[in-house]
Amino acid sequence: MPISRCIIHTAYVCFFKNSEDLNFWIQKGKTNLLAKLISIEHVKDIADEIKINKNLIVPVSIADIQKSPKFPVSLFFQSGYLTIKKQEGTNLILEIPNTEVRESLMGELWASFGNTSVEDAFARIQTLTDLLKQDKFKEFLIEFNRDLATIPYNTTNKAPNYEGYYHSHVHMLVRYIGQPFCSEDATSKGRSDMWVETDKVIYFIEFKRYNPSKTKKEDKKKEEINTLIQEAIGQIFNKQYYINHTALYDKVTYCIGCTFSTETRKICGVGIQQFSVSIGSSLMKENLDIFLNEFF
């Protein structure tokens, strides 16, 4: 019996035996091996839809996958962590089949990247989930920063050369939580990094990478970070990354400038500015709040 059918069969047996709606997939279909095959560059691949030519889904071996830098689509499809959403000609559109599998896999990824247990990973993610759903975005980023600090150096040593490293971690986390969001959303004036929507709020987020200067003066560093945050916020407004969002006039809206340090491999500063847009496209901005000490 194929691996995916064995896992699904076992999960069904557990469900009917216990008569409880629990996540039996994570209990019986441990994904830690597969999680170790995913690098941070591939997070967006597994989190979102994947298009692949159906002729390229072939039997694979772990040895072959370990030698290849490409995301192992075939293995994830054959093991049941991706399923066919639709077919477009000779291409298949694949996605994670349901919430249970998505939570299981994302939890394993969070544990793998953070070098922690799955139980601890789920506890941390629950804390972050609660903060995001309560619209405590600054607190959400402070807690998220603590998780970045636990990622081993051998995993993060590529961060200075990979700007999307930090973005990918946020992407994975928000995808797990299940809130409406979009990364690299294209508009007529450019491509925004991310927006995230909760029940009451929409956050438009721009990420900036901070390469520390040679100075060791904290004031100078904070000045440089402050400038990057203002550039991030200004970019959102100047390019109007928010203008096409369907819920723009129905919810509270914020611009978020989030700066990561290539030295510490963590968030080093955040700017939060509330704004509103009227039906006639008139823009109203509140004061910009910049938080540095919370992240140093």
NORZI-V356873 format. One record per residue. N is the residue number from 1. RES is the residue in three letters. PSI is psi as a letter, one per 40 degrees, with the letter a starting at -180 (none if undefined). OMEGA is omega in radians with two decimals (NA if undefined). D_LAST is the distance of its C-alpha to the last C-alpha in whole Angstrom. Layout:
n=N res=RES psi=PSI omega=OMEGA d_last=D_LAST
n=N res=RES psi=PSI omega=OMEGA d_last=D_LAST
//
This chain:
n=1 res=MET psi=h omega=3.12 d_last=53
n=2 res=PRO psi=i omega=-3.10 d_last=49
n=3 res=ILE psi=d omega=-3.06 d_last=46
n=4 res=SER psi=d omega=-3.13 d_last=45
n=5 res=ARG psi=d omega=3.09 d_last=48
n=6 res=CYS psi=d omega=-3.12 d_last=48
n=7 res=ILE psi=d omega=-3.13 d_last=44
n=8 res=ILE psi=d omega=3.14 d_last=46
n=9 res=HIS psi=d omega=-3.13 d_last=49
n=10 res=THR psi=d omega=3.13 d_last=47
n=11 res=ALA psi=d omega=3.11 d_last=45
n=12 res=TYR psi=d omega=3.13 d_last=48
n=13 res=VAL psi=d omega=3.13 d_last=49
n=14 res=CYS psi=d omega=-3.11 d_last=46
n=15 res=PHE psi=d omega=-3.08 d_last=46
n=16 res=PHE psi=d omega=3.12 d_last=50
n=17 res=LYS psi=d omega=-3.06 d_last=50
n=18 res=ASN psi=e omega=-3.12 d_last=47
n=19 res=SER psi=f omega=3.11 d_last=48
n=20 res=GLU psi=i omega=3.13 d_last=44
n=21 res=ASP psi=g omega=3.14 d_last=42
n=22 res=LEU psi=i omega=3.13 d_last=39
n=23 res=ASN psi=g omega=-3.11 d_last=37
n=24 res=PHE psi=e omega=3.14 d_last=40
n=25 res=TRP psi=d omega=-3.11 d_last=39
n=26 res=ILE psi=d omega=-3.14 d_last=36
n=27 res=GLN psi=d omega=-3.05 d_last=38
n=28 res=LYS psi=e omega=-3.11 d_last=41
n=29 res=GLY psi=f omega=-3.06 d_last=40
n=30 res=LYS psi=h omega=-3.05 d_last=37
n=31 res=THR psi=e omega=-3.04 d_last=35
n=32 res=ASN psi=d omega=3.09 d_last=33
n=33 res=LEU psi=d omega=-3.13 d_last=35
n=34 res=LEU psi=d omega=-3.14 d_last=34
n=35 res=ALA psi=d omega=-3.14 d_last=31
n=36 res=LYS psi=e omega=3.13 d_last=30
n=37 res=LEU psi=e omega=-3.11 d_last=32
n=38 res=ILE psi=h omega=3.03 d_last=30
n=39 res=SER psi=i omega=-3.07 d_last=27
n=40 res=ILE psi=d omega=3.12 d_last=24
n=41 res=GLU psi=d omega=-3.07 d_last=26
n=42 res=HIS psi=e omega=-3.08 d_last=29
n=43 res=VAL psi=d omega=-3.11 d_last=27
n=44 res=LYS psi=d omega=3.11 d_last=28
n=45 res=ASP psi=d omega=-3.07 d_last=32
n=46 res=ILE psi=d omega=-3.08 d_last=32
n=47 res=ALA psi=d omega=-3.04 d_last=30
n=48 res=ASP psi=a omega=3.10 d_last=33
n=49 res=GLU psi=i omega=3.11 d_last=36
n=50 res=ILE psi=h omega=3.07 d_last=38
n=51 res=LYS psi=h omega=-3.13 d_last=41
n=52 res=ILE psi=i omega=3.05 d_last=43
n=53 res=ASN psi=h omega=-3.04 d_last=47
n=54 res=LYS psi=d omega=3.13 d_last=48
n=55 res=ASN psi=e omega=-3.13 d_last=50
n=56 res=LEU psi=e omega=3.07 d_last=47
n=57 res=ILE psi=h omega=-3.04 d_last=46
n=58 res=VAL psi=i omega=3.06 d_last=48
n=59 res=PRO psi=i omega=-3.08 d_last=48
n=60 res=VAL psi=i omega=3.06 d_last=45
n=61 res=SER psi=i omega=3.13 d_last=44
n=62 res=ILE psi=d omega=-3.12 d_last=41
n=63 res=ALA psi=d omega=3.13 d_last=42
n=64 res=ASP psi=d omega=-3.11 d_last=42
n=65 res=ILE psi=d omega=-3.11 d_last=39
n=66 res=GLN psi=d omega=3.14 d_last=37
n=67 res=LYS psi=e omega=-3.05 d_last=39
n=68 res=SER psi=h omega=3.09 d_last=38
n=69 res=PRO psi=e omega=-3.07 d_last=34
n=70 res=LYS psi=i omega=3.10 d_last=36
n=71 res=PHE psi=h omega=-3.05 d_last=35
n=72 res=PRO psi=g omega=-3.07 d_last=38
n=73 res=VAL psi=d omega=-3.08 d_last=39
n=74 res=SER psi=d omega=-3.12 d_last=42
n=75 res=LEU psi=d omega=-3.12 d_last=41
n=76 res=PHE psi=d omega=3.08 d_last=39
n=77 res=PHE psi=d omega=-3.09 d_last=42
n=78 res=GLN psi=d omega=3.14 d_last=44
n=79 res=SER psi=e omega=3.02 d_last=42
n=80 res=GLY psi=e omega=-3.13 d_last=42
n=81 res=TYR psi=e omega=2.97 d_last=38
n=82 res=LEU psi=i omega=3.11 d_last=39
n=83 res=THR psi=i omega=-3.10 d_last=43
n=84 res=ILE psi=h omega=3.08 d_last=45
n=85 res=LYS psi=d omega=3.10 d_last=44
n=86 res=LYS psi=i omega=3.12 d_last=47
n=87 res=GLN psi=h omega=3.08 d_last=49
n=88 res=GLU psi=g omega=-3.07 d_last=49
n=89 res=GLY psi=b omega=3.12 d_last=52
n=90 res=THR psi=e omega=-3.13 d_last=51
n=91 res=ASN psi=i omega=3.04 d_last=47
n=92 res=LEU psi=h omega=3.03 d_last=46
n=93 res=ILE psi=h omega=-3.08 d_last=43
n=94 res=LEU psi=i omega=3.06 d_last=41
n=95 res=GLU psi=i omega=3.04 d_last=38
n=96 res=ILE psi=h omega=-2.94 d_last=37
n=97 res=PRO psi=d omega=-3.08 d_last=40
n=98 res=ASN psi=i omega=-3.08 d_last=38
n=99 res=THR psi=d omega=-3.10 d_last=36
n=100 res=GLU psi=d omega=-3.13 d_last=36
n=101 res=VAL psi=d omega=3.14 d_last=36
n=102 res=ARG psi=d omega=-3.14 d_last=33
n=103 res=GLU psi=d omega=-3.13 d_last=31
n=104 res=SER psi=d omega=-3.08 d_last=32
n=105 res=LEU psi=d omega=-3.14 d_last=31
n=106 res=MET psi=d omega=3.08 d_last=28
n=107 res=GLY psi=d omega=3.10 d_last=27
n=108 res=GLU psi=d omega=3.11 d_last=29
n=109 res=LEU psi=d omega=3.13 d_last=26
n=110 res=TRP psi=d omega=3.11 d_last=23
n=111 res=ALA psi=d omega=-3.11 d_last=24
n=112 res=SER psi=d omega=-3.13 d_last=25
n=113 res=PHE psi=d omega=-3.11 d_last=22
n=114 res=GLY psi=e omega=3.13 d_last=20
n=115 res=ASN psi=f omega=-3.11 d_last=23
n=116 res=THR psi=i omega=3.13 d_last=24
n=117 res=SER psi=i omega=3.10 d_last=27
n=118 res=VAL psi=d omega=-3.14 d_last=28
n=119 res=GLU psi=d omega=3.12 d_last=28
n=120 res=ASP psi=d omega=3.13 d_last=25
n=121 res=ALA psi=d omega=3.13 d_last=24
n=122 res=PHE psi=d omega=3.12 d_last=26
n=123 res=ALA psi=d omega=3.12 d_last=24
n=124 res=ARG psi=d omega=-3.13 d_last=21
n=125 res=ILE psi=d omega=3.12 d_last=22
n=126 res=GLN psi=d omega=3.09 d_last=24
n=127 res=THR psi=d omega=3.13 d_last=21
n=128 res=LEU psi=d omega=3.11 d_last=20
n=129 res=THR psi=d omega=-3.12 d_last=23
n=130 res=ASP psi=d omega=-3.12 d_last=24
n=131 res=LEU psi=d omega=-3.14 d_last=21
n=132 res=LEU psi=d omega=-3.12 d_last=22
n=133 res=LYS psi=d omega=3.08 d_last=25
n=134 res=GLN psi=e omega=-3.14 d_last=24
n=135 res=ASP psi=f omega=3.02 d_last=22
n=136 res=LYS psi=g omega=-2.94 d_last=19
n=137 res=PHE psi=d omega=3.10 d_last=17
n=138 res=LYS psi=d omega=3.12 d_last=14
n=139 res=GLU psi=d omega=3.08 d_last=14
n=140 res=PHE psi=d omega=-3.13 d_last=16
n=141 res=LEU psi=d omega=3.09 d_last=13
n=142 res=ILE psi=d omega=3.11 d_last=10
n=143 res=GLU psi=d omega=3.11 d_last=13
n=144 res=PHE psi=d omega=-3.14 d_last=14
n=145 res=ASN psi=d omega=3.12 d_last=10
n=146 res=ARG psi=d omega=3.10 d_last=11
n=147 res=ASP psi=d omega=3.08 d_last=15
n=148 res=LEU psi=d omega=-3.10 d_last=13
n=149 res=ALA psi=d omega=-3.10 d_last=12
n=150 res=THR psi=e omega=-3.09 d_last=15
n=151 res=ILE psi=h omega=-3.07 d_last=17
n=152 res=PRO psi=i omega=-3.10 d_last=19
n=153 res=TYR psi=d omega=-3.09 d_last=18
n=154 res=ASN psi=e omega=3.07 d_last=22
n=155 res=THR psi=d omega=-3.04 d_last=21
n=156 res=THR psi=e omega=-3.05 d_last=18
n=157 res=ASN psi=e omega=3.08 d_last=20
n=158 res=LYS psi=e omega=-3.07 d_last=21
n=159 res=ALA psi=d omega=-3.12 d_last=18
n=160 res=PRO psi=d omega=-3.10 d_last=18
n=161 res=ASN psi=e omega=-3.07 d_last=21
n=162 res=TYR psi=g omega=-3.04 d_last=22
n=163 res=GLU psi=d omega=-3.12 d_last=20
n=164 res=GLY psi=e omega=-3.12 d_last=21
n=165 res=TYR psi=d omega=-3.09 d_last=20
n=166 res=TYR psi=d omega=3.12 d_last=17
n=167 res=HIS psi=d omega=-3.11 d_last=19
n=168 res=SER psi=d omega=3.10 d_last=22
n=169 res=HIS psi=d omega=3.10 d_last=20
n=170 res=VAL psi=d omega=3.13 d_last=19
n=171 res=HIS psi=d omega=-3.13 d_last=23
n=172 res=MET psi=d omega=-3.10 d_last=24
n=173 res=LEU psi=d omega=-3.11 d_last=22
n=174 res=VAL psi=d omega=3.08 d_last=24
n=175 res=ARG psi=d omega=3.11 d_last=27
n=176 res=TYR psi=d omega=-3.10 d_last=27
n=177 res=ILE psi=d omega=3.05 d_last=27
n=178 res=GLY psi=e omega=3.09 d_last=29
n=179 res=GLN psi=i omega=3.04 d_last=28
n=180 res=PRO psi=h omega=3.13 d_last=30
n=181 res=PHE psi=i omega=3.07 d_last=28
n=182 res=CYS psi=h omega=3.04 d_last=28
n=183 res=SER psi=i omega=3.09 d_last=27
n=184 res=GLU psi=f omega=-3.11 d_last=28
n=185 res=ASP psi=h omega=-3.08 d_last=30
n=186 res=ALA psi=h omega=3.01 d_last=32
n=187 res=THR psi=i omega=-3.13 d_last=34
n=188 res=SER psi=e omega=-3.08 d_last=36
n=189 res=LYS psi=e omega=3.14 d_last=34
n=190 res=GLY psi=a omega=-3.10 d_last=31
n=191 res=ARG psi=h omega=-3.13 d_last=29
n=192 res=SER psi=i omega=-3.13 d_last=26
n=193 res=ASP psi=d omega=-3.07 d_last=24
n=194 res=MET psi=i omega=2.83 d_last=24
n=195 res=TRP psi=i omega=3.14 d_last=25
n=196 res=VAL psi=h omega=-3.09 d_last=25
n=197 res=GLU psi=h omega=3.00 d_last=27
n=198 res=THR psi=a omega=-3.11 d_last=28
n=199 res=ASP psi=d omega=-3.03 d_last=31
n=200 res=LYS psi=e omega=-2.94 d_last=30
n=201 res=VAL psi=i omega=2.94 d_last=27
n=202 res=ILE psi=h omega=3.11 d_last=26
n=203 res=TYR psi=h omega=3.05 d_last=23
n=204 res=PHE psi=h omega=-2.91 d_last=23
n=205 res=ILE psi=h omega=3.04 d_last=20
n=206 res=GLU psi=h omega=-3.13 d_last=20
n=207 res=PHE psi=i omega=3.07 d_last=17
n=208 res=LYS psi=i omega=3.13 d_last=16
n=209 res=ARG psi=h omega=-3.12 d_last=15
n=210 res=TYR psi=h omega=3.05 d_last=13
n=211 res=ASN psi=h omega=-3.04 d_last=15
n=212 res=PRO psi=i omega=3.05 d_last=13
n=213 res=SER psi=i omega=-3.09 d_last=16
n=214 res=LYS psi=e omega=-3.14 d_last=17
n=215 res=THR psi=i omega=3.10 d_last=16
n=216 res=LYS psi=e omega=-3.13 d_last=14
n=217 res=LYS psi=h omega=-3.10 d_last=13
n=218 res=GLU psi=d omega=-3.12 d_last=10
n=219 res=ASP psi=d omega=3.13 d_last=12
n=220 res=LYS psi=d omega=3.11 d_last=13
n=221 res=LYS psi=d omega=-3.12 d_last=10
n=222 res=LYS psi=d omega=3.10 d_last=9
n=223 res=GLU psi=d omega=3.14 d_last=13
n=224 res=GLU psi=d omega=3.13 d_last=14
n=225 res=ILE psi=d omega=3.11 d_last=11
n=226 res=ASN psi=d omega=3.13 d_last=13
n=227 res=THR psi=d omega=3.13 d_last=16
n=228 res=LEU psi=d omega=3.13 d_last=16
n=229 res=ILE psi=d omega=3.13 d_last=15
n=230 res=GLN psi=d omega=3.06 d_last=18
n=231 res=GLU psi=d omega=3.14 d_last=20
n=232 res=ALA psi=d omega=3.13 d_last=19
n=233 res=ILE psi=d omega=3.13 d_last=20
n=234 res=GLY psi=d omega=3.12 d_last=23
n=235 res=GLN psi=d omega=3.12 d_last=24
n=236 res=ILE psi=d omega=-3.13 d_last=25
n=237 res=PHE psi=d omega=-3.08 d_last=27
n=238 res=ASN psi=d omega=-3.12 d_last=29
n=239 res=LYS psi=e omega=3.08 d_last=30
n=240 res=GLN psi=f omega=-3.13 d_last=30
n=241 res=TYR psi=e omega=-3.06 d_last=29
n=242 res=TYR psi=e omega=-2.84 d_last=30
n=243 res=ILE psi=d omega=-3.08 d_last=33
n=244 res=ASN psi=e omega=-3.09 d_last=35
n=245 res=HIS psi=h omega=-3.01 d_last=33
n=246 res=THR psi=d omega=-3.10 d_last=36
n=247 res=ALA psi=e omega=-3.03 d_last=34
n=248 res=LEU psi=d omega=-3.05 d_last=33
n=249 res=TYR psi=e omega=-3.05 d_last=35
n=250 res=ASP psi=e omega=-3.04 d_last=35
n=251 res=LYS psi=i omega=3.02 d_last=32
n=252 res=VAL psi=h omega=-3.06 d_last=29
n=253 res=THR psi=h omega=3.13 d_last=27
n=254 res=TYR psi=i omega=2.90 d_last=23
n=255 res=CYS psi=h omega=3.13 d_last=21
n=256 res=ILE psi=h omega=2.99 d_last=18
n=257 res=GLY psi=h omega=-3.04 d_last=16
n=258 res=CYS psi=h omega=-3.07 d_last=13
n=259 res=THR psi=h omega=3.12 d_last=12
n=260 res=PHE psi=i omega=3.13 d_last=11
n=261 res=SER psi=h omega=3.08 d_last=10
n=262 res=THR psi=e omega=3.13 d_last=13
n=263 res=GLU psi=d omega=-3.10 d_last=12
n=264 res=THR psi=e omega=-3.10 d_last=9
n=265 res=ARG psi=f omega=3.11 d_last=12
n=266 res=LYS psi=i omega=3.01 d_last=9
n=267 res=ILE psi=h omega=3.14 d_last=8
n=268 res=CYS psi=e omega=3.10 d_last=6
n=269 res=GLY psi=i omega=-3.12 d_last=8
n=270 res=VAL psi=h omega=3.02 d_last=11
n=271 res=GLY psi=h omega=-3.12 d_last=14
n=272 res=ILE psi=h omega=-3.13 d_last=17
n=273 res=GLN psi=h omega=3.08 d_last=20
n=274 res=GLN psi=i omega=3.11 d_last=24
n=275 res=PHE psi=i omega=3.06 d_last=27
n=276 res=SER psi=i omega=3.12 d_last=30
n=277 res=VAL psi=h omega=3.13 d_last=33
n=278 res=SER psi=i omega=3.14 d_last=37
n=279 res=ILE psi=d omega=3.12 d_last=40
n=280 res=GLY psi=e omega=3.10 d_last=41
n=281 res=SER psi=f omega=3.06 d_last=37
n=282 res=SER psi=h omega=-3.04 d_last=36
n=283 res=LEU psi=h omega=3.07 d_last=33
n=284 res=MET psi=h omega=-3.11 d_last=31
n=285 res=LYS psi=h omega=2.98 d_last=27
n=286 res=GLU psi=a omega=3.12 d_last=25
n=287 res=ASN psi=i omega=3.07 d_last=22
n=288 res=LEU psi=h omega=3.07 d_last=19
n=289 res=ASP psi=h omega=-3.14 d_last=16
n=290 res=ILE psi=h omega=-3.10 d_last=13
n=291 res=PHE psi=h omega=3.13 d_last=10
n=292 res=LEU psi=d omega=-3.06 d_last=6
n=293 res=ASN psi=d omega=-3.13 d_last=5
n=294 res=GLU psi=d omega=-3.04 d_last=6
n=295 res=PHE psi=e omega=3.12 d_last=4
n=296 res=PHE psi=none omega=NA d_last=0
//
